[in-house]
Amino acid sequence: LALAARANLRVEYARYFFHWMYPAKLAQRAMERITHPAPRPPRVPAPWINRSLYALSVLEQRALGALPIPFGSSLLLVGRRVGD
């Protein structure tokens, strides 16, 4: 949100997604800090993995979508330039 303010944006809507992945992402980040691996380009998972992850995400949104959970592995922000 601070980045949006520095970009002269007024936040209209913000929410986190992929709450269920947050612990795994934290663990991965910790391992990267310890081992200092070289950056790798992102990869698209195999179709069956992608479908499974999509299904989990849909379930998460149906179950928790209305709750303002303050963490997740992805953030969606809709903003408007100040003065518009």
PDB file of N, CA, C and O in Angstrom:
ATOM      1  N   LEU A   1       0.816  -1.184   0.000  1.00  0.00           N
ATOM      2  CA  LEU A   1       0.000   0.000   0.000  1.00  0.00           C
ATOM      3  C   LEU A   1       0.862   1.251   0.000  1.00  0.00           C
ATOM      4  O   LEU A   1       0.488   2.265  -0.591  1.00  0.00           O
ATOM      5  N   ALA A   2       2.016   1.188   0.659  1.00  0.00           N
ATOM      6  CA  ALA A   2       2.921   2.335   0.659  1.00  0.00           C
ATOM      7  C   ALA A   2       3.453   2.603  -0.744  1.00  0.00           C
ATOM      8  O   ALA A   2       3.640   3.756  -1.133  1.00  0.00           O
ATOM      9  N   LEU A   3       3.693   1.547  -1.493  1.00  0.00           N
ATOM     10  CA  LEU A   3       4.160   1.706  -2.873  1.00  0.00           C
ATOM     11  C   LEU A   3       3.106   2.411  -3.717  1.00  0.00           C
ATOM     12  O   LEU A   3       3.443   3.255  -4.546  1.00  0.00           O
ATOM     13  N   ALA A   4       1.840   2.076  -3.516  1.00  0.00           N
ATOM     14  CA  ALA A   4       0.758   2.744  -4.244  1.00  0.00           C
ATOM     15  C   ALA A   4       0.732   4.234  -3.902  1.00  0.00           C
ATOM     16  O   ALA A   4       0.551   5.064  -4.792  1.00  0.00           O
ATOM     17  N   ALA A   5       0.906   4.576  -2.654  1.00  0.00           N
ATOM     18  CA  ALA A   5       0.924   5.988  -2.246  1.00  0.00           C
ATOM     19  C   ALA A   5       2.091   6.721  -2.894  1.00  0.00           C
ATOM     20  O   ALA A   5       1.937   7.856  -3.345  1.00  0.00           O
ATOM     21  N   ARG A   6       3.260   6.081  -2.944  1.00  0.00           N
ATOM     22  CA  ARG A   6       4.422   6.712  -3.586  1.00  0.00           C
ATOM     23  C   ARG A   6       4.211   6.875  -5.083  1.00  0.00           C
ATOM     24  O   ARG A   6       4.798   7.763  -5.701  1.00  0.00           O
ATOM     25  N   ALA A   7       3.371   6.020  -5.673  1.00  0.00           N
ATOM     26  CA  ALA A   7       3.065   6.118  -7.097  1.00  0.00           C
ATOM     27  C   ALA A   7       1.899   7.080  -7.347  1.00  0.00           C
ATOM     28  O   ALA A   7       1.387   7.170  -8.463  1.00  0.00           O
ATOM     29  N   ASN A   8       1.486   7.796  -6.298  1.00  0.00           N
ATOM     30  CA  ASN A   8       0.410   8.779  -6.400  1.00  0.00           C
ATOM     31  C   ASN A   8      -0.936   8.119  -6.741  1.00  0.00           C
ATOM     32  O   ASN A   8      -1.721   8.652  -7.526  1.00  0.00           O
ATOM     33  N   LEU A   9      -1.183   6.958  -6.139  1.00  0.00           N
ATOM     34  CA  LEU A   9      -2.446   6.244  -6.340  1.00  0.00           C
ATOM     35  C   LEU A   9      -3.266   6.253  -5.064  1.00  0.00           C
ATOM     36  O   LEU A   9      -2.729   6.109  -3.965  1.00  0.00           O
ATOM     37  N   ARG A  10      -4.552   6.420  -5.215  1.00  0.00           N
ATOM     38  CA  ARG A  10      -5.498   6.260  -4.106  1.00  0.00           C
ATOM     39  C   ARG A  10      -6.034   4.832  -4.222  1.00  0.00           C
ATOM     40  O   ARG A  10      -6.552   4.448  -5.270  1.00  0.00           O
ATOM     41  N   VAL A  11      -5.915   4.068  -3.179  1.00  0.00           N
ATOM     42  CA  VAL A  11      -6.332   2.665  -3.198  1.00  0.00           C
ATOM     43  C   VAL A  11      -7.852   2.592  -3.155  1.00  0.00           C
ATOM     44  O   VAL A  11      -8.484   3.079  -2.217  1.00  0.00           O
ATOM     45  N   GLU A  12      -8.428   1.977  -4.177  1.00  0.00           N
ATOM     46  CA  GLU A  12      -9.866   1.764  -4.244  1.00  0.00           C
ATOM     47  C   GLU A  12     -10.243   0.417  -3.630  1.00  0.00           C
ATOM     48  O   GLU A  12     -11.294   0.286  -3.004  1.00  0.00           O
ATOM     49  N   TYR A  13      -9.380  -0.580  -3.815  1.00  0.00           N
ATOM     50  CA  TYR A  13      -9.675  -1.943  -3.376  1.00  0.00           C
ATOM     51  C   TYR A  13      -8.365  -2.703  -3.274  1.00  0.00           C
ATOM     52  O   TYR A  13      -7.506  -2.585  -4.147  1.00  0.00           O
ATOM     53  N   ALA A  14      -8.210  -3.472  -2.227  1.00  0.00           N
ATOM     54  CA  ALA A  14      -7.015  -4.309  -2.080  1.00  0.00           C
ATOM     55  C   ALA A  14      -7.402  -5.577  -1.327  1.00  0.00           C
ATOM     56  O   ALA A  14      -8.159  -5.531  -0.358  1.00  0.00           O
ATOM     57  N   ARG A  15      -6.878  -6.698  -1.782  1.00  0.00           N
ATOM     58  CA  ARG A  15      -7.102  -7.957  -1.079  1.00  0.00           C
ATOM     59  C   ARG A  15      -6.009  -8.953  -1.432  1.00  0.00           C
ATOM     60  O   ARG A  15      -5.422  -8.906  -2.513  1.00  0.00           O
ATOM     61  N   TYR A  16      -5.755  -9.843  -0.506  1.00  0.00           N
ATOM     62  CA  TYR A  16      -4.767 -10.891  -0.704  1.00  0.00           C
ATOM     63  C   TYR A  16      -5.444 -12.145  -1.221  1.00  0.00           C
ATOM     64  O   TYR A  16      -6.622 -12.388  -0.960  1.00  0.00           O
ATOM     65  N   PHE A  17      -4.678 -12.939  -1.960  1.00  0.00           N
ATOM     66  CA  PHE A  17      -5.123 -14.219  -2.487  1.00  0.00           C
ATOM     67  C   PHE A  17      -4.120 -15.296  -2.091  1.00  0.00           C
ATOM     68  O   PHE A  17      -3.016 -14.992  -1.639  1.00  0.00           O
ATOM     69  N   PHE A  18      -4.504 -16.524  -2.261  1.00  0.00           N
ATOM     70  CA  PHE A  18      -3.643 -17.689  -2.015  1.00  0.00           C
ATOM     71  C   PHE A  18      -3.161 -17.729  -0.563  1.00  0.00           C
ATOM     72  O   PHE A  18      -1.969 -17.874  -0.293  1.00  0.00           O
ATOM     73  N   HIS A  19      -4.111 -17.598   0.365  1.00  0.00           N
ATOM     74  CA  HIS A  19      -3.794 -17.653   1.791  1.00  0.00           C
ATOM     75  C   HIS A  19      -3.180 -19.002   2.161  1.00  0.00           C
ATOM     76  O   HIS A  19      -2.276 -19.070   2.994  1.00  0.00           O
ATOM     77  N   TRP A  20      -3.665 -20.057   1.551  1.00  0.00           N
ATOM     78  CA  TRP A  20      -3.194 -21.411   1.862  1.00  0.00           C
ATOM     79  C   TRP A  20      -1.740 -21.613   1.439  1.00  0.00           C
ATOM     80  O   TRP A  20      -1.080 -22.514   1.955  1.00  0.00           O
ATOM     81  N   MET A  21      -1.224 -20.804   0.519  1.00  0.00           N
ATOM     82  CA  MET A  21       0.168 -20.953   0.071  1.00  0.00           C
ATOM     83  C   MET A  21       1.147 -20.139   0.902  1.00  0.00           C
ATOM     84  O   MET A  21       2.358 -20.330   0.796  1.00  0.00           O
ATOM     85  N   TYR A  22       0.641 -19.243   1.720  1.00  0.00           N
ATOM     86  CA  TYR A  22       1.495 -18.320   2.445  1.00  0.00           C
ATOM     87  C   TYR A  22       2.578 -19.023   3.279  1.00  0.00           C
ATOM     88  O   TYR A  22       3.740 -18.628   3.189  1.00  0.00           O
ATOM     89  N   PRO A  23       2.256 -20.044   4.085  1.00  0.00           N
ATOM     90  CA  PRO A  23       3.313 -20.712   4.849  1.00  0.00           C
ATOM     91  C   PRO A  23       4.397 -21.332   3.963  1.00  0.00           C
ATOM     92  O   PRO A  23       5.580 -21.265   4.298  1.00  0.00           O
ATOM     93  N   ALA A  24       4.006 -21.930   2.847  1.00  0.00           N
ATOM     94  CA  ALA A  24       4.992 -22.530   1.933  1.00  0.00           C
ATOM     95  C   ALA A  24       5.880 -21.453   1.316  1.00  0.00           C
ATOM     96  O   ALA A  24       7.085 -21.659   1.166  1.00  0.00           O
ATOM     97  N   LYS A  25       5.303 -20.315   0.960  1.00  0.00           N
ATOM     98  CA  LYS A  25       6.096 -19.222   0.390  1.00  0.00           C
ATOM     99  C   LYS A  25       7.066 -18.654   1.418  1.00  0.00           C
ATOM    100  O   LYS A  25       8.197 -18.309   1.076  1.00  0.00           O
ATOM    101  N   LEU A  26       6.635 -18.553   2.679  1.00  0.00           N
ATOM    102  CA  LEU A  26       7.543 -18.089   3.731  1.00  0.00           C
ATOM    103  C   LEU A  26       8.714 -19.043   3.907  1.00  0.00           C
ATOM    104  O   LEU A  26       9.859 -18.613   4.044  1.00  0.00           O
ATOM    105  N   ALA A  27       8.424 -20.340   3.904  1.00  0.00           N
ATOM    106  CA  ALA A  27       9.490 -21.341   4.047  1.00  0.00           C
ATOM    107  C   ALA A  27      10.456 -21.270   2.869  1.00  0.00           C
ATOM    108  O   ALA A  27      11.670 -21.337   3.056  1.00  0.00           O
ATOM    109  N   GLN A  28       9.923 -21.135   1.661  1.00  0.00           N
ATOM    110  CA  GLN A  28      10.772 -21.030   0.478  1.00  0.00           C
ATOM    111  C   GLN A  28      11.652 -19.791   0.560  1.00  0.00           C
ATOM    112  O   GLN A  28      12.840 -19.852   0.244  1.00  0.00           O
ATOM    113  N   ARG A  29      11.087 -18.684   0.975  1.00  0.00           N
ATOM    114  CA  ARG A  29      11.852 -17.441   1.096  1.00  0.00           C
ATOM    115  C   ARG A  29      12.978 -17.586   2.117  1.00  0.00           C
ATOM    116  O   ARG A  29      14.091 -17.108   1.897  1.00  0.00           O
ATOM    117  N   ALA A  30      12.680 -18.248   3.232  1.00  0.00           N
ATOM    118  CA  ALA A  30      13.709 -18.468   4.258  1.00  0.00           C
ATOM    119  C   ALA A  30      14.847 -19.328   3.705  1.00  0.00           C
ATOM    120  O   ALA A  30      16.020 -19.035   3.938  1.00  0.00           O
ATOM    121  N   MET A  31      14.498 -20.388   2.974  1.00  0.00           N
ATOM    122  CA  MET A  31      15.536 -21.245   2.381  1.00  0.00           C
ATOM    123  C   MET A  31      16.377 -20.468   1.361  1.00  0.00           C
ATOM    124  O   MET A  31      17.592 -20.656   1.290  1.00  0.00           O
ATOM    125  N   GLU A  32      15.747 -19.614   0.586  1.00  0.00           N
ATOM    126  CA  GLU A  32      16.495 -18.811  -0.386  1.00  0.00           C
ATOM    127  C   GLU A  32      17.464 -17.862   0.307  1.00  0.00           C
ATOM    128  O   GLU A  32      18.572 -17.640  -0.181  1.00  0.00           O
ATOM    129  N   ARG A  33      17.060 -17.309   1.426  1.00  0.00           N
ATOM    130  CA  ARG A  33      17.965 -16.418   2.167  1.00  0.00           C
ATOM    131  C   ARG A  33      19.166 -17.171   2.733  1.00  0.00           C
ATOM    132  O   ARG A  33      20.270 -16.634   2.823  1.00  0.00           O
ATOM    133  N   ILE A  34      18.927 -18.425   3.111  1.00  0.00           N
ATOM    134  CA  ILE A  34      20.014 -19.224   3.678  1.00  0.00           C
ATOM    135  C   ILE A  34      20.956 -19.724   2.591  1.00  0.00           C
ATOM    136  O   ILE A  34      22.175 -19.659   2.746  1.00  0.00           O
ATOM    137  N   THR A  35      20.399 -20.218   1.501  1.00  0.00           N
ATOM    138  CA  THR A  35      21.230 -20.861   0.471  1.00  0.00           C
ATOM    139  C   THR A  35      21.651 -19.922  -0.652  1.00  0.00           C
ATOM    140  O   THR A  35      22.552 -20.265  -1.418  1.00  0.00           O
ATOM    141  N   HIS A  36      21.035 -18.755  -0.778  1.00  0.00           N
ATOM    142  CA  HIS A  36      21.357 -17.772  -1.821  1.00  0.00           C
ATOM    143  C   HIS A  36      21.390 -18.385  -3.223  1.00  0.00           C
ATOM    144  O   HIS A  36      22.404 -18.272  -3.912  1.00  0.00           O
ATOM    145  N   PRO A  37      20.315 -19.026  -3.658  1.00  0.00           N
ATOM    146  CA  PRO A  37      20.341 -19.618  -4.998  1.00  0.00           C
ATOM    147  C   PRO A  37      20.291 -18.530  -6.079  1.00  0.00           C
ATOM    148  O   PRO A  37      19.813 -17.419  -5.851  1.00  0.00           O
ATOM    149  N   ALA A  38      20.794 -18.884  -7.245  1.00  0.00           N
ATOM    150  CA  ALA A  38      20.710 -17.966  -8.382  1.00  0.00           C
ATOM    151  C   ALA A  38      19.252 -17.856  -8.813  1.00  0.00           C
ATOM    152  O   ALA A  38      18.532 -18.854  -8.805  1.00  0.00           O
ATOM    153  N   PRO A  39      18.810 -16.671  -9.185  1.00  0.00           N
ATOM    154  CA  PRO A  39      17.415 -16.524  -9.627  1.00  0.00           C
ATOM    155  C   PRO A  39      17.122 -17.392 -10.841  1.00  0.00           C
ATOM    156  O   PRO A  39      17.951 -17.531 -11.740  1.00  0.00           O
ATOM    157  N   ARG A  40      15.930 -17.970 -10.850  1.00  0.00           N
ATOM    158  CA  ARG A  40      15.492 -18.785 -11.983  1.00  0.00           C
ATOM    159  C   ARG A  40      14.213 -18.186 -12.552  1.00  0.00           C
ATOM    160  O   ARG A  40      13.408 -17.623 -11.809  1.00  0.00           O
ATOM    161  N   PRO A  41      14.021 -18.300 -13.850  1.00  0.00           N
ATOM    162  CA  PRO A  41      12.768 -17.793 -14.415  1.00  0.00           C
ATOM    163  C   PRO A  41      11.591 -18.631 -13.921  1.00  0.00           C
ATOM    164  O   PRO A  41      11.742 -19.825 -13.665  1.00  0.00           O
ATOM    165  N   PRO A  42      10.425 -18.009 -13.788  1.00  0.00           N
ATOM    166  CA  PRO A  42       9.259 -18.777 -13.337  1.00  0.00           C
ATOM    167  C   PRO A  42       8.875 -19.834 -14.359  1.00  0.00           C
ATOM    168  O   PRO A  42       9.093 -19.670 -15.560  1.00  0.00           O
ATOM    169  N   ARG A  43       8.295 -20.929 -13.859  1.00  0.00           N
ATOM    170  CA  ARG A  43       7.846 -22.010 -14.733  1.00  0.00           C
ATOM    171  C   ARG A  43       6.359 -22.240 -14.522  1.00  0.00           C
ATOM    172  O   ARG A  43       5.837 -22.063 -13.421  1.00  0.00           O
ATOM    173  N   VAL A  44       5.701 -22.629 -15.572  1.00  0.00           N
ATOM    174  CA  VAL A  44       4.295 -23.007 -15.474  1.00  0.00           C
ATOM    175  C   VAL A  44       4.262 -24.476 -15.063  1.00  0.00           C
ATOM    176  O   VAL A  44       4.909 -25.309 -15.697  1.00  0.00           O
ATOM    177  N   PRO A  45       3.516 -24.802 -14.008  1.00  0.00           N
ATOM    178  CA  PRO A  45       3.462 -26.203 -13.577  1.00  0.00           C
ATOM    179  C   PRO A  45       2.775 -27.092 -14.605  1.00  0.00           C
ATOM    180  O   PRO A  45       2.118 -26.608 -15.527  1.00  0.00           O
ATOM    181  N   ALA A  46       2.936 -28.388 -14.432  1.00  0.00           N
ATOM    182  CA  ALA A  46       2.256 -29.361 -15.289  1.00  0.00           C
ATOM    183  C   ALA A  46       0.753 -29.109 -15.236  1.00  0.00           C
ATOM    184  O   ALA A  46       0.248 -28.637 -14.217  1.00  0.00           O
ATOM    185  N   PRO A  47       0.025 -29.414 -16.312  1.00  0.00           N
ATOM    186  CA  PRO A  47      -1.427 -29.132 -16.344  1.00  0.00           C
ATOM    187  C   PRO A  47      -2.200 -29.697 -15.152  1.00  0.00           C
ATOM    188  O   PRO A  47      -3.081 -29.014 -14.629  1.00  0.00           O
ATOM    189  N   TRP A  48      -1.903 -30.905 -14.710  1.00  0.00           N
ATOM    190  CA  TRP A  48      -2.658 -31.479 -13.594  1.00  0.00           C
ATOM    191  C   TRP A  48      -2.381 -30.728 -12.300  1.00  0.00           C
ATOM    192  O   TRP A  48      -3.277 -30.585 -11.469  1.00  0.00           O
ATOM    193  N   ILE A  49      -1.151 -30.245 -12.115  1.00  0.00           N
ATOM    194  CA  ILE A  49      -0.822 -29.446 -10.929  1.00  0.00           C
ATOM    195  C   ILE A  49      -1.532 -28.099 -11.014  1.00  0.00           C
ATOM    196  O   ILE A  49      -2.095 -27.623 -10.029  1.00  0.00           O
ATOM    197  N   ASN A  50      -1.500 -27.495 -12.187  1.00  0.00           N
ATOM    198  CA  ASN A  50      -2.147 -26.205 -12.386  1.00  0.00           C
ATOM    199  C   ASN A  50      -3.651 -26.302 -12.108  1.00  0.00           C
ATOM    200  O   ASN A  50      -4.215 -25.418 -11.464  1.00  0.00           O
ATOM    201  N   ARG A  51      -4.299 -27.359 -12.585  1.00  0.00           N
ATOM    202  CA  ARG A  51      -5.734 -27.554 -12.328  1.00  0.00           C
ATOM    203  C   ARG A  51      -6.003 -27.729 -10.834  1.00  0.00           C
ATOM    204  O   ARG A  51      -6.975 -27.191 -10.304  1.00  0.00           O
ATOM    205  N   SER A  52      -5.143 -28.478 -10.167  1.00  0.00           N
ATOM    206  CA  SER A  52      -5.311 -28.702  -8.725  1.00  0.00           C
ATOM    207  C   SER A  52      -5.161 -27.398  -7.949  1.00  0.00           C
ATOM    208  O   SER A  52      -5.953 -27.110  -7.052  1.00  0.00           O
ATOM    209  N   LEU A  53      -4.158 -26.621  -8.290  1.00  0.00           N
ATOM    210  CA  LEU A  53      -3.947 -25.344  -7.608  1.00  0.00           C
ATOM    211  C   LEU A  53      -5.102 -24.380  -7.885  1.00  0.00           C
ATOM    212  O   LEU A  53      -5.528 -23.643  -6.996  1.00  0.00           O
ATOM    213  N   TYR A  54      -5.598 -24.391  -9.105  1.00  0.00           N
ATOM    214  CA  TYR A  54      -6.748 -23.550  -9.443  1.00  0.00           C
ATOM    215  C   TYR A  54      -7.968 -23.961  -8.617  1.00  0.00           C
ATOM    216  O   TYR A  54      -8.679 -23.104  -8.092  1.00  0.00           O
ATOM    217  N   ALA A  55      -8.208 -25.258  -8.503  1.00  0.00           N
ATOM    218  CA  ALA A  55      -9.352 -25.744  -7.723  1.00  0.00           C
ATOM    219  C   ALA A  55      -9.223 -25.328  -6.257  1.00  0.00           C
ATOM    220  O   ALA A  55     -10.210 -24.917  -5.646  1.00  0.00           O
ATOM    221  N   LEU A  56      -8.024 -25.429  -5.689  1.00  0.00           N
ATOM    222  CA  LEU A  56      -7.810 -24.983  -4.308  1.00  0.00           C
ATOM    223  C   LEU A  56      -8.082 -23.493  -4.160  1.00  0.00           C
ATOM    224  O   LEU A  56      -8.655 -23.054  -3.163  1.00  0.00           O
ATOM    225  N   SER A  57      -7.670 -22.723  -5.153  1.00  0.00           N
ATOM    226  CA  SER A  57      -7.888 -21.277  -5.114  1.00  0.00           C
ATOM    227  C   SER A  57      -9.372 -20.937  -5.174  1.00  0.00           C
ATOM    228  O   SER A  57      -9.833 -20.040  -4.468  1.00  0.00           O
ATOM    229  N   VAL A  58     -10.118 -21.647  -6.010  1.00  0.00           N
ATOM    230  CA  VAL A  58     -11.564 -21.420  -6.099  1.00  0.00           C
ATOM    231  C   VAL A  58     -12.228 -21.763  -4.769  1.00  0.00           C
ATOM    232  O   VAL A  58     -13.082 -21.015  -4.293  1.00  0.00           O
ATOM    233  N   LEU A  59     -11.845 -22.874  -4.170  1.00  0.00           N
ATOM    234  CA  LEU A  59     -12.394 -23.245  -2.861  1.00  0.00           C
ATOM    235  C   LEU A  59     -12.068 -22.192  -1.809  1.00  0.00           C
ATOM    236  O   LEU A  59     -12.915 -21.827  -0.993  1.00  0.00           O
ATOM    237  N   GLU A  60     -10.834 -21.712  -1.840  1.00  0.00           N
ATOM    238  CA  GLU A  60     -10.421 -20.692  -0.879  1.00  0.00           C
ATOM    239  C   GLU A  60     -11.287 -19.441  -1.014  1.00  0.00           C
ATOM    240  O   GLU A  60     -11.738 -18.890  -0.009  1.00  0.00           O
ATOM    241  N   GLN A  61     -11.517 -18.997  -2.221  1.00  0.00           N
ATOM    242  CA  GLN A  61     -12.322 -17.794  -2.428  1.00  0.00           C
ATOM    243  C   GLN A  61     -13.771 -17.993  -2.011  1.00  0.00           C
ATOM    244  O   GLN A  61     -14.396 -17.076  -1.478  1.00  0.00           O
ATOM    245  N   ARG A  62     -14.304 -19.172  -2.248  1.00  0.00           N
ATOM    246  CA  ARG A  62     -15.687 -19.452  -1.829  1.00  0.00           C
ATOM    247  C   ARG A  62     -15.803 -19.491  -0.309  1.00  0.00           C
ATOM    248  O   ARG A  62     -16.786 -19.022   0.264  1.00  0.00           O
ATOM    249  N   ALA A  63     -14.788 -20.057   0.333  1.00  0.00           N
ATOM    250  CA  ALA A  63     -14.834 -20.207   1.789  1.00  0.00           C
ATOM    251  C   ALA A  63     -14.433 -18.933   2.525  1.00  0.00           C
ATOM    252  O   ALA A  63     -15.017 -18.605   3.559  1.00  0.00           O
ATOM    253  N   LEU A  64     -13.448 -18.216   2.005  1.00  0.00           N
ATOM    254  CA  LEU A  64     -12.880 -17.093   2.745  1.00  0.00           C
ATOM    255  C   LEU A  64     -12.994 -15.757   2.027  1.00  0.00           C
ATOM    256  O   LEU A  64     -12.523 -14.743   2.542  1.00  0.00           O
ATOM    257  N   GLY A  65     -13.602 -15.733   0.863  1.00  0.00           N
ATOM    258  CA  GLY A  65     -13.609 -14.537   0.027  1.00  0.00           C
ATOM    259  C   GLY A  65     -14.108 -13.273   0.699  1.00  0.00           C
ATOM    260  O   GLY A  65     -13.603 -12.190   0.404  1.00  0.00           O
ATOM    261  N   ALA A  66     -15.073 -13.372   1.584  1.00  0.00           N
ATOM    262  CA  ALA A  66     -15.637 -12.186   2.219  1.00  0.00           C
ATOM    263  C   ALA A  66     -14.833 -11.723   3.434  1.00  0.00           C
ATOM    264  O   ALA A  66     -15.056 -10.625   3.944  1.00  0.00           O
ATOM    265  N   LEU A  67     -13.902 -12.553   3.897  1.00  0.00           N
ATOM    266  CA  LEU A  67     -13.111 -12.196   5.080  1.00  0.00           C
ATOM    267  C   LEU A  67     -11.899 -11.364   4.682  1.00  0.00           C
ATOM    268  O   LEU A  67     -11.236 -11.684   3.696  1.00  0.00           O
ATOM    269  N   PRO A  68     -11.595 -10.302   5.428  1.00  0.00           N
ATOM    270  CA  PRO A  68     -10.426  -9.469   5.108  1.00  0.00           C
ATOM    271  C   PRO A  68      -9.138 -10.043   5.705  1.00  0.00           C
ATOM    272  O   PRO A  68      -8.566  -9.454   6.622  1.00  0.00           O
ATOM    273  N   ILE A  69      -8.686 -11.168   5.199  1.00  0.00           N
ATOM    274  CA  ILE A  69      -7.479 -11.809   5.718  1.00  0.00           C
ATOM    275  C   ILE A  69      -6.271 -10.989   5.273  1.00  0.00           C
ATOM    276  O   ILE A  69      -6.102 -10.751   4.077  1.00  0.00           O
ATOM    277  N   PRO A  70      -5.418 -10.548   6.220  1.00  0.00           N
ATOM    278  CA  PRO A  70      -4.345  -9.597   5.901  1.00  0.00           C
ATOM    279  C   PRO A  70      -3.037 -10.224   5.415  1.00  0.00           C
ATOM    280  O   PRO A  70      -1.973  -9.633   5.603  1.00  0.00           O
ATOM    281  N   PHE A  71      -3.088 -11.388   4.804  1.00  0.00           N
ATOM    282  CA  PHE A  71      -1.878 -12.000   4.264  1.00  0.00           C
ATOM    283  C   PHE A  71      -2.246 -12.948   3.145  1.00  0.00           C
ATOM    284  O   PHE A  71      -3.399 -13.358   3.012  1.00  0.00           O
ATOM    285  N   GLY A  72      -1.271 -13.285   2.355  1.00  0.00           N
ATOM    286  CA  GLY A  72      -1.429 -14.203   1.240  1.00  0.00           C
ATOM    287  C   GLY A  72      -0.172 -14.137   0.396  1.00  0.00           C
ATOM    288  O   GLY A  72       0.712 -13.324   0.664  1.00  0.00           O
ATOM    289  N   SER A  73      -0.083 -14.973  -0.607  1.00  0.00           N
ATOM    290  CA  SER A  73       1.123 -14.941  -1.430  1.00  0.00           C
ATOM    291  C   SER A  73       0.987 -14.001  -2.621  1.00  0.00           C
ATOM    292  O   SER A  73       1.965 -13.758  -3.328  1.00  0.00           O
ATOM    293  N   SER A  74      -0.216 -13.467  -2.855  1.00  0.00           N
ATOM    294  CA  SER A  74      -0.430 -12.504  -3.941  1.00  0.00           C
ATOM    295  C   SER A  74      -1.369 -11.411  -3.455  1.00  0.00           C
ATOM    296  O   SER A  74      -2.254 -11.646  -2.632  1.00  0.00           O
ATOM    297  N   LEU A  75      -1.155 -10.214  -3.984  1.00  0.00           N
ATOM    298  CA  LEU A  75      -1.977  -9.067  -3.621  1.00  0.00           C
ATOM    299  C   LEU A  75      -2.573  -8.466  -4.880  1.00  0.00           C
ATOM    300  O   LEU A  75      -1.864  -8.232  -5.859  1.00  0.00           O
ATOM    301  N   LEU A  76      -3.866  -8.219  -4.857  1.00  0.00           N
ATOM    302  CA  LEU A  76      -4.552  -7.504  -5.928  1.00  0.00           C
ATOM    303  C   LEU A  76      -4.887  -6.126  -5.391  1.00  0.00           C
ATOM    304  O   LEU A  76      -5.502  -5.997  -4.332  1.00  0.00           O
ATOM    305  N   LEU A  77      -4.484  -5.100  -6.119  1.00  0.00           N
ATOM    306  CA  LEU A  77      -4.771  -3.742  -5.713  1.00  0.00           C
ATOM    307  C   LEU A  77      -5.345  -2.980  -6.908  1.00  0.00           C
ATOM    308  O   LEU A  77      -4.796  -3.013  -8.009  1.00  0.00           O
ATOM    309  N   VAL A  78      -6.449  -2.302  -6.665  1.00  0.00           N
ATOM    310  CA  VAL A  78      -7.044  -1.440  -7.687  1.00  0.00           C
ATOM    311  C   VAL A  78      -6.893  -0.025  -7.152  1.00  0.00           C
ATOM    312  O   VAL A  78      -7.334   0.291  -6.047  1.00  0.00           O
ATOM    313  N   GLY A  79      -6.262   0.819  -7.958  1.00  0.00           N
ATOM    314  CA  GLY A  79      -6.036   2.190  -7.525  1.00  0.00           C
ATOM    315  C   GLY A  79      -6.405   3.187  -8.605  1.00  0.00           C
ATOM    316  O   GLY A  79      -6.583   2.843  -9.773  1.00  0.00           O
ATOM    317  N   ARG A  80      -6.513   4.424  -8.176  1.00  0.00           N
ATOM    318  CA  ARG A  80      -6.822   5.508  -9.101  1.00  0.00           C
ATOM    319  C   ARG A  80      -5.807   6.619  -8.828  1.00  0.00           C
ATOM    320  O   ARG A  80      -5.495   6.927  -7.678  1.00  0.00           O
ATOM    321  N   ARG A  81      -5.305   7.209  -9.905  1.00  0.00           N
ATOM    322  CA  ARG A  81      -4.357   8.307  -9.713  1.00  0.00           C
ATOM    323  C   ARG A  81      -5.021   9.431  -8.946  1.00  0.00           C
ATOM    324  O   ARG A  81      -6.167   9.787  -9.217  1.00  0.00           O
ATOM    325  N   VAL A  82      -4.301   9.985  -7.993  1.00  0.00           N
ATOM    326  CA  VAL A  82      -4.819  11.093  -7.201  1.00  0.00           C
ATOM    327  C   VAL A  82      -5.076  12.260  -8.148  1.00  0.00           C
ATOM    328  O   VAL A  82      -4.218  12.622  -8.953  1.00  0.00           O
ATOM    329  N   GLY A  83      -6.275  12.846  -8.041  1.00  0.00           N
ATOM    330  CA  GLY A  83      -6.636  13.963  -8.902  1.00  0.00           C
ATOM    331  C   GLY A  83      -7.522  13.553 -10.067  1.00  0.00           C
ATOM    332  O   GLY A  83      -8.061  14.415 -10.762  1.00  0.00           O
ATOM    333  N   ASP A  84      -7.685  12.253 -10.294  1.00  0.00           N
ATOM    334  CA  ASP A  84      -8.559  11.776 -11.380  1.00  0.00           C
ATOM    335  C   ASP A  84      -9.943  11.501 -10.871  1.00  0.00           C
ATOM    336  O   ASP A  84     -10.813  11.093 -11.640  1.00  0.00           O
TER     337      ASP A  84
END
